Amino acid sequence: MVTRRPVVHALILDMDNTLYDWVAYFVPAVRAMVTVAATILDVSEQELRGDLQVVHRGYGNTEHPFALLETAAVERRLPGVSRRVRHEHLLPAFTAFNEVRRDRLRLYPGVAATLEAVRAAGCRVVGHTEAKDVNINSRARALGLDATLEAIYAPRFTGLPHPLSTDRERKQDTLRVRVLPPTARKPNPEIARQISDQLGVPPARCLYVGDNLSKDVTMAKRAGMLAAWARYGTHHDPGLWRDLVALSHWDPAAVNAAESADAESSQYAPDVTLDAFDELREHYTFAAPVDSRVVQLEPDCLRAGSAEG
C-alpha cells in the first residue's frame, strides 16, 4: 500500500544550521578576527574573547555587528575616537573575518537543487530567522539565496550603523527581507501564523523546516503547521561548539537543554526527521497553492505580538 505524502503549498525555512552550517563558518571567522585584533591591541586572545562575550550579552546577540569596536580592550586602546577610526585601525582583523567567511560559508549538500525543484513545482518558499536583518541579508546574498527565496522574515537590527556609513539608510537589493519586530522570538506561534496568512496558505499546508526542536518544531506545531526537524544541522565539531558557547550571549541553562534535546524529549514531535535536506522530497509533495493568485509581501508588516510564545 502506497502512503500518500502530505501536500505542501508553502515551505518556510529556518536559515542558520538548516540551509548552511553557520557554526562551521562563524566560529573560525571570529577566531581569525580575534587572532589579528589581539596582536593589534596587544592583549591576549582569551581576554578579547571574554570582552566580545560581554558585548554579545549586552545586546543579546552573538552576531552583533562590529562588536569588536565596543570591547573593553578597544575602549582602552582607542578611547574617545570615532567608530570610523576604530574600524580603520582594526581593518586587518575584519578582513581576516571576511576571508574565512568567504571560504567556509556554503549551502548544505542538496539544498540548492531541492529548493529549485520546490520552486519549479509552484510551491512558495520563504526563510524565517532570528538573525538580524543586516546579518542574514549579507550571507543569503553570498549564498545565492536571493534567487531562490521570495522573502526572508527577520527581526530588524536597531543598533549603531556601519562604521563607514554616514546615515542609517539601507541599500535596496534583490533580496526581500520582511522585517519582524526586534523582539520577535521563536517559538511564538503567532509569528508563524502571520507568515502563513501573508503567503495566502493555510497553516495545515505550510511546512516549517528547522534544526531546533524547542524553537522551530515547537513553533510550527503550535501554529498548526507541518514540521520537519533538520537533525543534520545539530551535528557540530565539538571544538567549534565549545568556542561558540564561550563567545555567545546564550544562557548556560538553555545551552544545556539544547545539547540534550532529541525528538523524544520534545513536547511537540516533528512529523519528519531529516538527516539531509534533500530528503524533503521523499516525504512531501510540493505544489502551487490552490488559489494561484500572487500575494504581495510587504515589509514591516507583521504585528509585534508577544516576544515569546
C-alpha positions as CSV (number, residue, x, y, z in Angstrom):
1,M,0.0,0.0,0.0
2,V,1.4,3.4,-1.0
3,T,1.2,6.1,1.6
4,R,0.2,9.4,0.2
5,R,2.7,12.2,1.0
6,P,1.3,15.4,2.6
7,V,0.8,18.2,0.0
8,V,2.7,21.4,0.9
9,H,1.9,24.8,-0.7
10,A,4.4,26.9,1.4
11,L,7.8,25.9,2.6
12,I,9.1,28.1,5.5
13,L,12.7,27.6,6.2
14,D,14.9,28.4,9.2
15,M,18.2,29.6,7.9
16,D,21.2,29.0,10.2
17,N,22.2,25.4,10.5
18,T,19.2,24.4,8.3
19,L,20.3,25.7,4.9
20,Y,24.1,26.0,5.7
21,D,26.4,25.3,8.6
22,W,26.5,28.6,10.5
23,V,28.8,27.3,13.3
24,A,31.4,25.9,10.8
25,Y,31.9,29.3,9.2
26,F,31.2,31.8,12.0
27,V,33.5,30.4,14.8
28,P,36.6,30.1,12.5
29,A,35.9,33.6,11.2
30,V,35.7,35.0,14.7
31,R,38.9,33.1,15.7
32,A,40.8,34.6,12.8
33,M,39.5,38.1,13.7
34,V,40.4,37.7,17.3
35,T,43.9,36.5,16.5
36,V,44.7,39.5,14.4
37,A,42.9,42.0,16.7
38,A,44.7,40.7,19.8
39,T,48.0,41.5,18.2
40,I,46.9,45.0,17.1
41,L,45.5,45.7,20.6
42,D,48.4,44.0,22.5
43,V,46.0,41.8,24.6
44,S,45.6,38.1,24.9
45,E,43.1,36.3,22.7
46,Q,41.4,34.9,25.7
47,E,40.9,38.4,27.1
48,L,39.5,39.6,23.8
49,R,37.1,36.7,23.5
50,G,35.8,37.4,27.0
51,D,35.3,41.1,26.0
52,L,33.3,40.0,23.0
53,Q,31.0,37.8,25.1
54,V,30.3,40.8,27.3
55,V,29.3,42.9,24.3
56,H,27.2,40.0,22.9
57,R,25.4,39.5,26.2
58,G,24.8,43.2,26.5
59,Y,22.9,43.2,23.2
60,G,21.5,39.7,23.4
61,N,23.1,38.9,20.0
62,T,26.1,36.8,19.3
63,E,26.3,38.3,15.9
64,H,26.1,41.9,17.0
65,P,27.7,43.8,14.1
66,F,31.1,45.2,14.7
67,A,31.0,44.1,18.4
68,L,34.8,44.2,18.4
69,L,34.6,48.0,18.2
70,E,32.8,48.1,21.5
71,T,35.0,45.8,23.5
72,A,36.8,46.9,26.7
73,A,40.2,46.3,25.0
74,V,39.3,48.7,22.2
75,E,37.9,51.3,24.6
76,R,41.3,51.2,26.5
77,R,43.4,51.3,23.4
78,L,41.4,53.8,21.4
79,P,39.5,56.0,23.9
80,G,37.4,58.8,22.7
81,V,37.8,58.2,18.9
82,S,35.0,57.6,16.4
83,R,33.8,54.2,15.2
84,R,35.2,55.0,11.8
85,V,38.7,55.5,13.2
86,R,38.4,52.3,15.3
87,H,37.3,50.4,12.2
88,E,40.3,51.7,10.2
89,H,42.7,50.7,13.0
90,L,41.2,47.2,13.2
91,L,40.6,46.7,9.4
92,P,43.0,43.8,9.2
93,A,41.0,41.9,11.8
94,F,37.7,42.5,10.0
95,T,39.4,41.5,6.7
96,A,40.5,38.2,8.3
97,F,36.9,37.5,9.4
98,N,35.6,38.2,5.9
99,E,38.2,36.0,4.2
100,V,37.3,33.0,6.4
101,R,33.6,33.6,5.9
102,R,34.1,33.7,2.1
103,D,36.0,30.4,2.2
104,R,33.7,28.5,4.6
105,L,30.1,29.7,4.1
106,R,28.5,27.0,1.9
107,L,25.0,25.6,1.5
108,Y,24.5,22.1,2.8
109,P,24.6,19.4,0.0
110,G,21.3,19.1,-1.9
111,V,19.9,22.5,-0.7
112,A,20.2,24.4,-4.0
113,A,18.8,21.6,-6.2
114,T,15.9,20.8,-3.7
115,L,14.9,24.5,-3.5
116,E,14.9,24.8,-7.3
117,A,12.7,21.8,-7.6
118,V,10.3,23.0,-4.9
119,R,10.0,26.4,-6.6
120,A,9.6,24.8,-10.0
121,A,6.6,22.9,-8.6
122,G,4.9,26.3,-7.8
123,C,5.3,26.0,-4.0
124,R,6.0,29.2,-2.2
125,V,9.4,29.3,-0.4
126,V,10.5,31.8,2.3
127,G,13.0,32.0,5.0
128,H,12.4,32.8,8.7
129,T,15.3,33.5,11.1
130,E,16.1,35.1,14.5
131,A,19.3,36.5,12.9
132,K,19.1,40.3,12.5
133,D,18.2,41.5,9.0
134,V,21.6,43.0,8.3
135,N,23.3,39.7,9.2
136,I,21.0,37.4,7.2
137,N,20.9,39.8,4.2
138,S,24.7,39.6,3.5
139,R,25.0,35.8,3.8
140,A,21.8,35.0,2.0
141,R,23.1,37.0,-1.0
142,A,26.6,35.4,-0.7
143,L,24.9,32.0,-0.9
144,G,22.7,32.9,-3.9
145,L,19.5,32.5,-1.9
146,D,18.2,35.8,-3.2
147,A,17.4,33.9,-6.4
148,T,15.6,31.1,-4.6
149,L,13.7,32.6,-1.6
150,E,11.0,35.0,-2.4
151,A,11.4,36.6,1.0
152,I,13.1,36.3,4.4
153,Y,11.4,37.2,7.6
154,A,14.0,38.6,10.1
155,P,14.0,40.9,13.1
156,R,15.3,44.4,12.4
157,F,18.7,45.4,13.7
158,T,18.3,48.5,15.8
159,G,21.9,49.2,16.8
160,L,24.6,51.6,15.5
161,P,25.1,51.9,11.8
162,H,28.0,50.5,9.8
163,P,31.1,52.5,11.0
164,L,31.7,53.7,7.4
165,S,28.1,54.9,6.9
166,T,27.1,58.5,7.2
167,D,23.4,57.6,7.9
168,R,21.1,54.6,8.6
169,E,19.9,54.3,5.0
170,R,19.7,50.7,3.9
171,K,20.6,49.5,0.5
172,Q,17.9,48.1,-1.8
173,D,18.7,44.9,-3.5
174,T,17.1,41.8,-4.9
175,L,16.7,40.1,-1.6
176,R,13.3,40.9,0.0
177,V,13.7,41.0,3.8
178,R,10.4,41.2,5.6
179,V,11.1,43.0,8.9
180,L,9.9,41.5,12.1
181,P,9.7,43.4,15.4
182,P,13.1,43.4,17.1
183,T,11.6,41.4,20.0
184,A,10.0,38.7,17.8
185,R,11.3,35.4,19.1
186,K,10.7,31.8,18.3
187,P,8.7,29.7,19.4
188,N,5.9,32.3,19.2
189,P,3.3,30.6,17.0
190,E,1.6,33.9,16.1
191,I,4.6,34.8,14.0
192,A,4.3,31.6,12.0
193,R,0.6,32.1,11.6
194,Q,1.1,35.6,10.3
195,I,3.6,34.4,7.8
196,S,1.2,31.8,6.5
197,D,-1.5,34.4,6.3
198,Q,0.7,36.7,4.3
199,L,1.5,33.8,1.9
200,G,-2.1,33.1,1.5
201,V,-1.6,29.5,2.5
202,P,-3.5,27.8,5.5
203,P,-1.1,26.6,8.2
204,A,-2.0,23.0,7.5
205,R,-0.5,23.3,4.1
206,C,2.7,25.0,5.4
207,L,5.8,23.0,6.1
208,Y,8.4,24.5,8.5
209,V,11.9,23.1,8.5
210,G,14.4,23.9,11.2
211,D,17.2,22.4,13.3
212,N,15.9,23.5,16.7
213,L,13.3,21.3,18.3
214,S,12.3,23.6,21.1
215,K,12.0,26.7,18.8
216,D,11.4,25.7,15.2
217,V,9.4,22.5,15.6
218,T,7.5,23.6,18.7
219,M,6.5,26.9,17.0
220,A,5.4,25.2,13.8
221,K,3.3,22.5,15.6
222,R,1.7,25.1,17.8
223,A,0.8,27.1,14.8
224,G,-0.9,24.1,13.1
225,M,1.9,23.6,10.5
226,L,3.7,20.5,9.4
227,A,7.2,20.4,10.9
228,A,10.4,18.7,9.8
229,W,13.4,18.6,12.1
230,A,16.8,19.2,10.4
231,R,18.7,16.9,12.6
232,Y,21.7,17.1,10.3
233,G,22.0,20.7,11.4
234,T,22.7,19.7,15.1
235,H,26.0,18.0,14.3
236,H,28.9,20.3,15.1
237,D,32.6,20.0,15.7
238,P,32.9,19.9,19.5
239,G,35.8,22.4,19.5
240,L,33.8,24.9,17.4
241,W,30.8,24.4,19.5
242,R,32.8,25.0,22.7
243,D,34.3,28.2,21.4
244,L,30.9,29.4,20.2
245,V,29.3,28.9,23.6
246,A,32.2,30.8,25.1
247,L,31.5,33.7,22.8
248,S,27.8,33.7,22.8
249,H,25.1,35.6,24.7
250,W,23.3,32.4,25.5
251,D,22.1,31.4,28.9
252,P,24.1,28.3,30.1
253,A,20.9,26.5,31.1
254,A,19.5,27.0,27.6
255,V,22.7,25.7,26.1
256,N,22.5,22.5,28.3
257,A,18.9,22.0,27.3
258,A,19.6,22.4,23.6
259,E,22.6,19.9,23.8
260,S,20.4,17.2,25.4
261,A,17.3,17.7,23.3
262,D,16.0,15.0,21.0
263,A,12.8,14.2,19.2
264,E,11.6,12.0,22.0
265,S,12.1,14.6,24.7
266,S,10.4,17.4,22.8
267,Q,6.8,18.2,23.8
268,Y,6.0,18.7,20.1
269,A,7.4,16.0,18.0
270,P,8.4,16.7,14.4
271,D,6.4,15.0,11.6
272,V,9.6,14.1,9.9
273,T,13.3,13.9,10.9
274,L,15.8,14.8,8.2
275,D,19.4,13.6,8.0
276,A,19.9,15.5,4.8
277,F,18.0,18.5,3.3
278,D,17.1,16.7,0.1
279,E,15.2,14.1,2.0
280,L,12.3,16.5,2.0
281,R,11.1,15.4,-1.4
282,E,10.9,11.8,-0.2
283,H,8.3,12.8,2.5
284,Y,6.3,15.7,0.9
285,T,4.6,16.7,-2.4
286,F,5.2,20.3,-3.2
287,A,2.7,22.2,-5.3
288,A,1.3,25.6,-6.0
289,P,-1.4,26.9,-3.7
290,V,-5.0,26.2,-4.9
291,D,-5.6,29.9,-5.1
292,S,-2.9,30.7,-7.6
293,R,-3.1,34.5,-7.2
294,V,0.2,36.1,-6.2
295,V,0.1,37.6,-2.7
296,Q,2.3,40.6,-2.4
297,L,4.5,40.6,0.7
298,E,5.1,44.0,2.2
299,P,8.0,44.9,4.5
300,D,7.4,45.8,8.2
301,C,4.0,44.2,8.0
302,L,3.9,41.7,10.8
303,R,2.4,42.7,14.1
304,A,4.7,42.7,17.1
305,G,2.6,40.3,19.1
306,S,4.3,38.8,22.2
307,A,8.0,38.4,22.4
308,E,7.7,34.8,23.4
309,G,5.1,32.2,22.6
